[in-house]
Amino acid sequence: MKSFLKNAGIQAMQVPASRSARCLVGIVVLTAFMVTLSTSGVFSLGIPPLFGTVVIRGEVHMLFPQIRILEDTSEVIDVYEIMKAKYKSLESGGYTLLIRGLIHSDRWKEALLLLEDIKKATDPSKKNYGDCIQGALLHGDVDVAWSLYQELLGRNLVPLLETLKAFFDYGKDINDDHYSNKLLDILLYLRNNQLYPGESFAHSIKTWFESIPGRQWKGQFTTIQKSGQCSNCGRAIESIQLSPEEYEFLKEKIMRDVIDGGDQYKKTTPQELKRFESFVNTCPPFDIVIDGLNVAKMFPKGRESQNLLGVVSQLAQQNLQLLVLGRKHMLRPSSQWRKDEMEQVRKQAHCFFADNISEDDPFLLYATLNSGNHCKFITKDLLRDHKACLPDARTQRLFFKWQQGHQLAIMKGFQKSKLTFQHTLSYDTVVQTTGDSWHIPYDEDLVQRSSCEVPTKWLCLQRKTRDPC
């Protein structure tokens, strides 16, 4: 070990007892390995996993996940000086590591110089920006922090939630209307981008609101009733239903950017889409559009044609106009696809069977939107790719809102005799305000949810009204 340190120009140091100090020494030891092993003249962190660990007193320490910076950052400065003297440029991982160390020191502004160095070779990551923003806030340079934040957004990066939390943590100690307005803009950013703060972030938001002098804000963690009313204040949460104007706007965007958006957005042919459009125009508006292959595979123990028939039959009993979208191979008799069962499906629902290489989603979106705002659809697909094709945050948010209100999910315990769907929320799970109130959905710590689910916990913030004289 000492020979590696000596070759790197670093004198051997006594290993401290504390965990954070051991990790910091680990950074220096790892750097020594890197300098010794480097033959390219460029400091590199793109190394095998062997060199991502260091053995100290018989313990294997994973360096990257456990890096914590001490209040005494002299070791970080030492490494920084050595790297700066020996190498003209670093790899992105090296820059990231040094930035994270420098922001806690009185030489934190040199982290901004490293950020500029990164820009010469590539785009900085949101973590790079986040670290520099936190460094600026730690040292009270608010203007630099907000400037970096705007630059981050200008690069179409989504800031880390911990970065946004840092602005609120800093804000509770200052009384500045301009700063407060910027924090409110962050809340609107969460709304427009369908982002949910974590539990600790929600606590920071609550603490900031309650610290505003003279405004008399009071926060309470709560839930929303099925009726869409806040359990704490009784206010109605925004409806999940799109307005007629929003619906027409979204429909036009999806038709243009997803369905007619080019081959990069779909695995079908223009000819087949035309055939489908003609088919839809001959049918009445649908009430429910079913992704046939997706539904058939929801219940692995059953035969696929039997599964599909069970769902279609129960929906048909409700006198609904149904459309089943499928693939042509579903019409070929096999162990999974019985001819008599598929004939029963076709008797009870309109059916369109696309080529086997085609993707179902463009057909599903077209048929559902073309039928009107009442039409629902059934699929387990989260439609992420299609949301990503949409051109801006507003359209993506409307798509997510429409999806939440129109996608039906069959309960896992589905039996032939009873078809039940997960409850569709009547309200929109998104940050919202009335001016004298805010309702902010947040993720609980240690509670996992899938990407198609939404948080169930809310922060309710109310501004107290002064009693009349």
Phi, psi and omega in degrees: 000316183298325180294322177297315181296319181296316180296333181275354182082021181243129179281145180299140182238155178289134180284119180291166183275327185289151182297314182295323179292320179299320179297320180295318174299323178302323178300314181294317179298316179298319178300321178299315176302316184296316182295318181295318184279339185289131176241357185264350183080007178237124178296129186231135171254004178277072190240162178299158183302334179306322183267007171270003179229160173218138181265119178234120180053041176080359180255138177268120182251122173282116191287310189296312182292337188255009181297122173228140185264130177284160173298324174273103185258025183298325180295321178297317178299320179300312179298316180301316181296319180296314181296319181295324182285326188268333189227139180282329180214158179238167170281163185302322179296324178293316176302314182301315181296316181291321177300316182297329178280319186291329186296341180268359183254172177285358175255033186298332182294340176290341172297327178292327176293322177294324176299319177295324177296321178300319183298335181291336184248328185199183177274131175298153178274166177295334175291319176302312179296317181299318178297316180294322177297315179296324176298317179297318180292321178302328183253014171076016179263081186295321182299317178296318181300312180292325178297317178295323179297315178295323178295320177301312179296323180296337177268011180060032174266145175267116184297149174295146180297329179293332176292315179295321178300323181299323178297319179290321179298320179290325187293337183289349181258002182230153178242092186213114182299322180297315178296318180300318179297325178292324177293322176296325175298324177296319177298321177292328175297318176301319180296309187292339182249014176051047179256145181240124177292155172282177185297317180293323176297317179300321177296322178296320178297314179300313181300319180295312180302316184287347179268353183292120184296133171078352184269339176056051175277145177226128181251150178214133175277134191206191176227171178249133179288162180301332179289347182094012178261143177290131181291340182271308187252346179083359180290152177277131176277150182308142179291149177283344183284138176283147172289161178305322180292317178296320181296314180295322178297313181294317180302314180297318181296316182292319179300321185277315190266338181254306186282317179258021189278000180109166185295339179292345183256358185203160178243060177212178183250153175303326180296319181290324176298320177297318178299320180291317179301318178296320178298313182297322182293341178270354184253155173289164177303140182272153173266322179219132175252129187246125171283094191302312182293322179295313180295320182298332182264005182290334186237090189301334183284340182263163173289141189297316179293328178292318178300312181296317180297321180298318180291313182298318183297318181290323177290323181296331178296343180267011179058040179266147173279114186248144171235125175254122176260131182213189177245155185297332181293343179290344179269351177273120182303135178202182180296332180264341186230095180277138184297316183294325179289322177292328176295323177294321176300316184290336178284332187258352183211153168291141183227141174226123182248113182275169175301152185296337181272353185282156175263137185285329193303316179301323178293318181297314180296316181299310185294320182292311181291324181291336183279342179116170188292344180281341190285133177252168176220155181238118173195154173272349181297135181273352175061030183298318183300323183284325174298321181294336180285343184286147199279341186209169185296322181297314180295320178297321179292320177295323178297315180297319179296315178298317180299316180299326183271348187236345181272122179265135179245122179285134179296146183297331182277026183301128174242159183304326187277345186211123178253119179234147180247152171300146180297128176270123183296144178272350184240162184266121181275087184205151176303134183209155183216152172246006184103305178255014174209152172227141172233122189232109175288143181217158178271130175287147174296140175069007177254117182272142173220150178283165184292342178271352178268166179234157179299154178250352181256145184226151168256120178257123180241125181236136174267122182292138176267139181288141177294140179295147180292000000 
